[in-house]
Amino acid sequence: VTHSIPACIGSMTINSKQLDNESPISIFAVNKCYVTVQDGTFFDGSGFAALVREGYKVRSDVNITLEFRTTAVHGVLLGVSSAKVDAIGLEIVHGKVLFHVNNGAGRITAAYDPRGTNNLCDGKWHKLQANKSKHRISLIIDGNLVQTDNPYIQSTSADTNNPIYVGGYPADVKQNCLTSKSSFRGCLRNLVLTKSQHAEFFDFSRAFDLRGVFPHSCPGVE
């Protein structure tokens, strides 16, 4: 076993003596247990999860689906970049969800701006789907479709080769399709990236770098 158990542990005794888990000698990646809990991964607003150490190649097409829950109006959801300009990015800025894509010729953005009572930062779960198919991009939030025109129709491939950063990214890492540097605070679940009908589900407990992220444990009430 090479990764930690996603669970809560309490009332542990050794040789009839109860351990004091309130004042440990050292602690790493251990959060409190919640009275009410939901499926999902909690991001405390200070860090990120890094997936695919060898680099994720977006290229011509990718379909991203996830669910998020937050009360913050700013936060990075996901970014995949390259050493050049090619990249994709998902973020919440002023309560709007933005999906950016750069295939090398210039950045284009699909933006979902909730109207009226459709607040995306209400602490409730929302479903997101972001699709890139060659030069076309679209964004679907809770069933509402947003598309955008792309003037760079000859440029179709985002030649990324960096890890997938979720919920934020390190200060020394460049992200060409993210405008926000604010780490996400809230919960994410069911992250799936699909390429050419091959769907890949990402388990945050298997990320190669986790900072301020607590897999499989989402507080019912923040």
One Martini backbone bead per residue (centre of mass of N, CA, C, O) as a GRO file, in nm:
protein
  222
    1VAL     BB    1   0.094   0.038   0.026
    2THR     BB    2   0.116   0.396  -0.099
    3HIS     BB    3  -0.149   0.510   0.039
    4SER     BB    4  -0.374   0.663   0.210
    5ILE     BB    5  -0.646   0.662   0.403
    6PRO     BB    6  -0.992   0.742   0.336
    7ALA     BB    7  -1.044   0.850   0.664
    8CYS     BB    8  -1.166   0.806   0.994
    9ILE     BB    9  -0.993   0.828   1.316
   10GLY     BB   10  -1.071   0.694   1.647
   11SER     BB   11  -1.014   0.584   1.955
   12MET     BB   12  -0.709   0.510   2.010
   13THR     BB   13  -0.539   0.218   2.141
   14ILE     BB   14  -0.241   0.137   2.346
   15ASN     BB   15  -0.225  -0.055   2.597
   16SER     BB   16  -0.495   0.097   2.712
   17LYS     BB   17  -0.397   0.368   2.573
   18GLN     BB   18  -0.497   0.675   2.483
   19LEU     BB   19  -0.464   0.871   2.220
   20ASP     BB   20  -0.348   1.201   2.141
   21ASN     BB   21  -0.487   1.374   1.856
   22GLU     BB   22  -0.458   1.691   1.940
   23SER     BB   23  -0.118   1.649   2.003
   24PRO     BB   24   0.095   1.597   1.785
   25ILE     BB   25   0.420   1.571   1.689
   26SER     BB   26   0.313   1.505   1.391
   27ILE     BB   27   0.185   1.637   1.063
   28PHE     BB   28   0.024   1.506   0.748
   29ALA     BB   29  -0.247   1.536   0.564
   30VAL     BB   30  -0.450   1.617   0.812
   31ASN     BB   31  -0.784   1.634   0.888
   32LYS     BB   32  -1.075   1.691   0.984
   33CYS     BB   33  -1.369   1.573   1.093
   34TYR     BB   34  -1.704   1.545   0.994
   35VAL     BB   35  -2.026   1.532   1.080
   36THR     BB   36  -2.076   1.603   0.780
   37VAL     BB   37  -2.065   1.416   0.466
   38GLN     BB   38  -1.930   1.409   0.132
   39ASP     BB   39  -1.872   1.347  -0.169
   40GLY     BB   40  -1.533   1.438  -0.220
   41THR     BB   41  -1.304   1.720  -0.254
   42PHE     BB   42  -1.114   1.924  -0.044
   43PHE     BB   43  -1.051   2.279  -0.078
   44ASP     BB   44  -0.889   2.535   0.127
   45GLY     BB   45  -0.739   2.776  -0.062
   46SER     BB   46  -0.396   2.703  -0.070
   47GLY     BB   47  -0.381   2.505  -0.333
   48PHE     BB   48  -0.333   2.171  -0.487
   49ALA     BB   49  -0.351   1.942  -0.766
   50ALA     BB   50  -0.129   1.694  -0.912
   51LEU     BB   51  -0.140   1.552  -1.240
   52VAL     BB   52   0.047   1.392  -1.442
   53ARG     BB   53   0.375   1.408  -1.439
   54GLU     BB   54   0.445   1.356  -1.759
   55GLY     BB   55   0.202   1.476  -1.899
   56TYR     BB   56  -0.065   1.638  -2.074
   57LYS     BB   57  -0.231   1.569  -2.390
   58VAL     BB   58  -0.459   1.734  -2.566
   59ARG     BB   59  -0.476   1.859  -2.842
   60SER     BB   60  -0.761   1.837  -3.035
   61ASP     BB   61  -0.915   1.672  -2.792
   62VAL     BB   62  -1.152   1.747  -2.514
   63ASN     BB   63  -1.342   1.624  -2.222
   64ILE     BB   64  -1.475   1.799  -1.940
   65THR     BB   65  -1.576   1.672  -1.617
   66LEU     BB   66  -1.757   1.822  -1.334
   67GLU     BB   67  -1.796   1.899  -0.984
   68PHE     BB   68  -1.907   2.189  -0.788
   69ARG     BB   69  -1.842   2.364  -0.462
   70THR     BB   70  -1.909   2.709  -0.364
   71THR     BB   71  -1.851   3.057  -0.209
   72ALA     BB   72  -1.650   3.152  -0.417
   73VAL     BB   73  -1.573   3.395  -0.687
   74HIS     BB   74  -1.281   3.262  -0.684
   75GLY     BB   75  -1.107   3.013  -0.897
   76VAL     BB   76  -0.930   2.741  -0.970
   77LEU     BB   77  -0.987   2.441  -1.149
   78LEU     BB   78  -0.808   2.416  -1.436
   79GLY     BB   79  -0.472   2.324  -1.575
   80VAL     BB   80  -0.303   2.316  -1.902
   81SER     BB   81   0.028   2.330  -2.024
   82SER     BB   82   0.317   2.493  -2.164
   83ALA     BB   83   0.616   2.638  -2.269
   84LYS     BB   84   0.441   2.794  -2.437
   85VAL     BB   85   0.096   2.870  -2.532
   86ASP     BB   86  -0.024   2.613  -2.495
   87ALA     BB   87  -0.368   2.572  -2.363
   88ILE     BB   88  -0.578   2.517  -2.071
   89GLY     BB   89  -0.876   2.663  -1.888
   90LEU     BB   90  -1.034   2.673  -1.558
   91GLU     BB   91  -1.254   2.931  -1.411
   92ILE     BB   92  -1.335   3.159  -1.144
   93VAL     BB   93  -1.477   3.490  -1.220
   94HIS     BB   94  -1.695   3.673  -1.068
   95GLY     BB   95  -1.892   3.402  -1.089
   96LYS     BB   96  -1.761   3.300  -1.346
   97VAL     BB   97  -1.719   3.073  -1.613
   98LEU     BB   98  -1.402   2.983  -1.765
   99PHE     BB   99  -1.293   2.880  -2.103
  100HIS     BB  100  -0.966   2.821  -2.209
  101VAL     BB  101  -0.796   2.840  -2.539
  102ASN     BB  102  -0.467   2.741  -2.687
  103ASN     BB  103  -0.335   2.642  -3.015
  104GLY     BB  104  -0.106   2.898  -3.075
  105ALA     BB  105  -0.268   3.169  -3.196
  106GLY     BB  106  -0.480   3.205  -2.951
  107ARG     BB  107  -0.705   3.311  -2.725
  108ILE     BB  108  -1.006   3.152  -2.612
  109THR     BB  109  -1.353   3.215  -2.481
  110ALA     BB  110  -1.579   3.061  -2.260
  111ALA     BB  111  -1.871   3.216  -2.101
  112TYR     BB  112  -2.041   3.188  -1.784
  113ASP     BB  113  -2.326   3.396  -1.694
  114PRO     BB  114  -2.509   3.429  -1.438
  115ARG     BB  115  -2.854   3.480  -1.387
  116GLY     BB  116  -2.982   3.604  -1.123
  117THR     BB  117  -3.034   3.311  -0.926
  118ASN     BB  118  -2.775   3.171  -1.079
  119ASN     BB  119  -2.570   3.085  -0.846
  120LEU     BB  120  -2.243   2.931  -0.831
  121CYS     BB  121  -2.175   3.051  -0.515
  122ASP     BB  122  -2.397   2.867  -0.307
  123GLY     BB  123  -2.292   2.568  -0.205
  124LYS     BB  124  -2.370   2.409  -0.456
  125TRP     BB  125  -2.406   2.181  -0.692
  126HIS     BB  126  -2.222   2.174  -1.011
  127LYS     BB  127  -2.226   2.122  -1.359
  128LEU     BB  128  -1.943   2.050  -1.577
  129GLN     BB  129  -1.868   2.118  -1.936
  130ALA     BB  130  -1.570   2.088  -2.140
  131ASN     BB  131  -1.513   2.151  -2.496
  132LYS     BB  132  -1.264   2.027  -2.733
  133SER     BB  133  -1.278   2.063  -3.105
  134LYS     BB  134  -1.025   2.173  -3.207
  135HIS     BB  135  -1.148   2.501  -3.267
  136ARG     BB  136  -1.375   2.414  -3.079
  137ILE     BB  137  -1.581   2.553  -2.810
  138SER     BB  138  -1.741   2.453  -2.492
  139LEU     BB  139  -2.002   2.526  -2.235
  140ILE     BB  140  -2.153   2.343  -1.956
  141ILE     BB  141  -2.402   2.460  -1.717
  142ASP     BB  142  -2.652   2.299  -1.600
  143GLY     BB  143  -2.732   2.272  -1.928
  144ASN     BB  144  -2.584   2.535  -2.023
  145LEU     BB  145  -2.495   2.671  -2.332
  146VAL     BB  146  -2.161   2.772  -2.452
  147GLN     BB  147  -2.035   2.957  -2.728
  148THR     BB  148  -1.751   3.028  -2.955
  149ASP     BB  149  -1.566   3.206  -3.158
  150ASN     BB  150  -1.293   3.121  -3.397
  151PRO     BB  151  -1.039   3.281  -3.581
  152TYR     BB  152  -0.840   3.009  -3.549
  153ILE     BB  153  -0.907   2.754  -3.760
  154GLN     BB  154  -0.609   2.634  -3.828
  155SER     BB  155  -0.592   2.594  -3.519
  156THR     BB  156  -0.623   2.260  -3.335
  157SER     BB  157  -0.365   2.221  -3.133
  158ALA     BB  158  -0.285   2.144  -2.790
  159ASP     BB  159   0.059   2.129  -2.699
  160THR     BB  160   0.078   1.970  -2.426
  161ASN     BB  161   0.325   1.879  -2.127
  162ASN     BB  162   0.185   1.916  -1.857
  163PRO     BB  163   0.037   1.903  -1.587
  164ILE     BB  164  -0.244   1.869  -1.392
  165TYR     BB  165  -0.414   2.144  -1.247
  166VAL     BB  166  -0.604   2.157  -0.939
  167GLY     BB  167  -0.717   2.445  -0.766
  168GLY     BB  168  -0.427   2.523  -0.880
  169TYR     BB  169  -0.079   2.656  -0.851
  170PRO     BB  170   0.232   2.713  -0.861
  171ALA     BB  171   0.426   2.998  -0.858
  172ASP     BB  172   0.651   2.860  -1.075
  173VAL     BB  173   0.402   2.816  -1.267
  174LYS     BB  174   0.289   2.823  -1.590
  175GLN     BB  175  -0.031   2.971  -1.712
  176ASN     BB  176  -0.177   3.047  -2.027
  177CYS     BB  177  -0.512   2.984  -1.932
  178LEU     BB  178  -0.485   3.183  -1.673
  179THR     BB  179  -0.588   3.466  -1.464
  180SER     BB  180  -0.589   3.322  -1.198
  181LYS     BB  181  -0.438   3.274  -0.849
  182SER     BB  182  -0.675   3.147  -0.710
  183SER     BB  183  -0.759   2.925  -0.497
  184PHE     BB  184  -0.969   2.680  -0.441
  185ARG     BB  185  -1.285   2.684  -0.250
  186GLY     BB  186  -1.398   2.354  -0.190
  187CYS     BB  187  -1.567   2.117  -0.403
  188LEU     BB  188  -1.481   1.813  -0.575
  189ARG     BB  189  -1.608   1.592  -0.848
  190ASN     BB  190  -1.593   1.385  -1.109
  191LEU     BB  191  -1.320   1.373  -1.274
  192VAL     BB  192  -1.325   1.385  -1.641
  193LEU     BB  193  -1.124   1.275  -1.921
  194THR     BB  194  -1.194   1.286  -2.276
  195LYS     BB  195  -1.051   1.079  -2.547
  196SER     BB  196  -1.164   0.919  -2.798
  197GLN     BB  197  -1.373   0.765  -2.586
  198HIS     BB  198  -1.159   0.796  -2.351
  199ALA     BB  199  -1.207   0.758  -2.010
  200GLU     BB  200  -1.068   0.953  -1.728
  201PHE     BB  201  -1.039   0.897  -1.394
  202PHE     BB  202  -0.973   1.111  -1.107
  203ASP     BB  203  -0.776   1.047  -0.819
  204PHE     BB  204  -0.665   1.252  -0.569
  205SER     BB  205  -0.502   1.036  -0.394
  206ARG     BB  206  -0.298   1.003  -0.670
  207ALA     BB  207  -0.146   1.243  -0.647
  208PHE     BB  208   0.186   1.385  -0.661
  209ASP     BB  209   0.045   1.663  -0.551
  210LEU     BB  210  -0.059   1.793  -0.224
  211ARG     BB  211  -0.225   2.111  -0.133
  212GLY     BB  212  -0.493   2.163   0.051
  213VAL     BB  213  -0.595   1.854   0.007
  214PHE     BB  214  -0.897   1.633   0.064
  215PRO     BB  215  -0.971   1.331   0.001
  216HIS     BB  216  -1.295   1.197   0.030
  217SER     BB  217  -1.364   1.492   0.186
  218CYS     BB  218  -1.676   1.663   0.238
  219PRO     BB  219  -1.828   1.906   0.377
  220GLY     BB  220  -2.156   1.967   0.431
  221VAL     BB  221  -2.062   2.222   0.610
  222GLU     BB  222  -1.863   2.520   0.610
   0.00000   0.00000   0.00000
